[in-house]
Amino acid sequence: MIDISLIVIVSNTLVVFATFIATLYRIKIERDQIKTFKENVSSSQCLESFRKYVRAERSAILHMDKEELAKFIDYLEKLGE
C-alpha cells in the first residue's frame, strides 16, 4: 500500500510546480504590461507634441489648398508607421 508520506510529498511537489508555473506566467504578464505602459507614454507624448504643432500652425493648416492638405494628410498617415 502507498505510504501517506509519499502522497504528501507528491502532492506538495505538484503544488510547488504549479506555483512556479503561475509565477512565470505572472512575470510574463507584468512584462507585457510594462511594455504597453511605455508605449502608451511614448504615444501620449507624441500626441501632445502633435497637438501643440496643430495649435501653433492652425491658421496655416486652414489656409492650405487641397493639394497641400492632401500631402499633409498623407504625411500624417505615414508618420506613425
Secondary structure, DSSP 8 states (H G I E B T S, - for coil): ---HHHHHHHHHHHHHHHHHHHHHHHHHHHHHHHHHHHHHHHHHHHHHHHHHHHHHTHHHHHT--HHHHHHHHHHHHHHT-
